[in-house]
Amino acid sequence: MNCWTYEEDRYDSYSRMILKYFLAEGVVCRHELFVATAQDTPDDILQELPAPILDDVAVPKPVEHSRLTGELQESLDAMKIAWRYQNLPKVQSALASSSRFGHYYDVSKTMEVEIRQATKCHLFYLPDHVTPPSTAHRVESYSALLRSLQEVIHREGFDLAAPMSKSRNILRVGLHSLGSVLWGDDLCCHDKPRHSHALTTFLYGLRALLRSSLSVAVVTIPSHLIQI
């Protein structure tokens, strides 16, 4: 599957919004989520997901034609409804519209708890998995994250090598601010970082996991890591 990496803006506003859009689309499409953070908890991001816009489909009322025969009447009534509305329900819900490609969201409102909780979420909060910063912290953080994601992929049946004994789903992976100091990375702290390739190594491992599973990921990274 695919992996998109986004450069964070100065205040992490737009990149965070892109990540929330990505996760919200997963909720509406009934995909499973894997959210990893180091500063804010994953629950904080999930509680900020934008609310989906539910469009009511208005169906025109039939016009009476008393002088027409029954068969011709039915034919005309069917023609009055636009072809793109014929197979749609009169009122759409968030889950009923999940078959659409792409949805609209109201960023001024947050997603209802009932809709969000209907989706299975796997959370990774770095302080819960790694001890306070040490000399090996920056290596341990990425290793723990990759190990946790790999366990979810194998346990929940997203691995392509697993037998297809049941219907498959998609795992949406959202990784927030990888490469920042909060992840224990020293790329921005020293002229000669001891583990300058830790993030690159992790991204290669992530790509390998995504290619061998039904998973797709969005990763945000601080802008200073890609400045020339």
N, C-alpha and C positions, 0 to 999 in steps of 0.2 A: 504494500500500500504506500501512500504518499506521506511526506513530512514537510511541513512549511515552517520556515524559520523567519521570524520578524524582528527587525531592529526596534528596540524600545525608544520611544521619544523621551525627552528630558524628564518629564514628570510621570512617565509610565501611564499616560491617560489613553492614548489611541491604541497602543499595543495591548493594553489590558482589555479594552473594549472589544478588539478583534478576538481575543481569547474567549471572552464571555459570549460573543456571537457564535463562535465555533461550538462551545459547550451547549449553549441554548438550542442550537440546531440539532445537536445530538439528543437532547431531551425530547424535543418535538418528534423526532424520527424514531424514538424508542431505542436508540443505541445505548450501550453501556459506556460509562465515563471512567477515566483514570486521571486524577488531578494531583499534581505535585507542586508544592511550594516550600519556600524556606523562611519567608517573613510572615505574611498573612497566612492564616490557616486555609486549607482548601475549602472549608465550610464558608469562610468569608467571601470567597469568590463565587461559590455556588449561590449564596444568598443574594448576590448582586446581578444574577442573570436577568436580562431584559424580558419583559412580558411579551409573548406572541400575540400578534393581532389576529383576531378571529373575524373573518369576513362572512357576513350573512349573504347567502345567494338568494336574490329575489326572483321568484318565478312569476311571470305575468299571468293575470287571471284570464281564463278563456272568454272569448266574446260569443254571445249567443247568435246562432244562425238557424232560426226556426224553420226556414224553408229548405234547408239542405238535408240530404239523406244522412243516416247515421254513419255510414262508412266515410263519406266525404267530410263530415263534421270532425271525426277523429283525426283524419289526415291533416286538416287545416290546423287543428289545435296543436298537433305535434310540431308543425312548421313554425308556430308562433314562438316557440322556445328556441333560443340560440343553441346551435349544436354543441357548444362547449359547456352548456349548463344541463344538458339532458341527463347525464349520469351523475350529477352532483346532488347531495342532500340539500334540503331547504336551509338547514342551519348546520354550519360546520363547527366542529370542536377542534381543540388543539391536536388530539390524537387522530381524529378522523381525517384531518388534512395532512397527515404525515407522509402520504404517498406523493405529495407535490415535491417538485425539485426547488428547494429554497423557500424560505418564509420571511415574513416581515415582522419586525419587533418594535415595540414602543420603549425607547430608552428612558423615558420619564417614569416608567413603572417597572417594578420587579416581578418576576415570575411567581405565580401562586405556589404556595408550599405543596399543595396536593399534586400539582403537575410535576413539580421537581422531584418529589419523593417517589413518584411512580417509576423513576429511572434508577437503575442499580449503579451506584457510584463507588469507586475504589479510590481511597484517599491516601496520599503520601505527604506527611508533614515532617520535614527533615529533623527537627529537634527530637522527634519521637523515635528516630532510627539511629542517630549518630550522637555520640557524646560531645560535650563542648569542644570548641576548636583546639586542635593539637597539630603536631607536625604532619600527621597522616590524615588529618580531617578532610582536606580537599580531595584526596583520593578515595577515602571511605564514603563520602557523600554521593559521588557519582556511581560507585560500585553498589551501594545500598539501593539507590534509585533504580538502576538497571536490573538488579536482582529482584526487587519488588515487582517491577513491571513484567519481568519474565515469568514470575510465579503466577501472576494474574492471568497472563496469556495462556499458560499451560493448564491452570486449574479451571478456568472458565470456558475452555474449549475454543479459544481463538486461534490456536496453533493449526496451521494448514496440514501438518503431518498427522494430526489426530484423526481417528476414524469419524466419519460423518454420521454419527448415530442419531443426531437430532438436528433441528433447524439451527442454522448459524446466525449470529448477530455480528455487529461491527463494534469494535472498541475504539472510542475517541480518546486520545491521549493529549492532555493539556499540561505543558511544563512551563512554569512561570519563572522568568528572570534567571535562567541558567547562566553560569559564568560570573555572577555577582559575588561580592565578598560574603554575602549571606550563605552562599553555598560553600564557603571556605576556599574559594579560588583566589589565588594571589597574582593573577595576571595584571591587575591594575595597581598592585601595591609595591611591586619590586621591578627594577629594571631587568633583573635576571631571575625570573620565577623558577622555583625548583620543579614545579610540575606544570610546565607550560603547555603540555600536550594532553592534560587530563580531560579537558572539555572536548577536544577533537576526538580523542579515543572513545569517549562516551557516545558522541554523535555517530561514530562508525558502528558502535555496538547497537545503538538505537535503530539505525537504518537496517541492520541485519535482522533485528527482531520484527520490524515492520514488514520487511519483504517476505518473511516466512509466516506471517499471521494476518488475520483479518483486522488490521489495525491501521489507524491514520492519526497523525500527530501534528500539533501546532506548538512550536517552541518560541518563546521570546527571550532575547538576550540583550544585555546592556549595549548601548551604541558605541561605547569606547572600545569594545572588543573588535570592531570592524572598521575603525577609523584608520585612514592611511596617513 
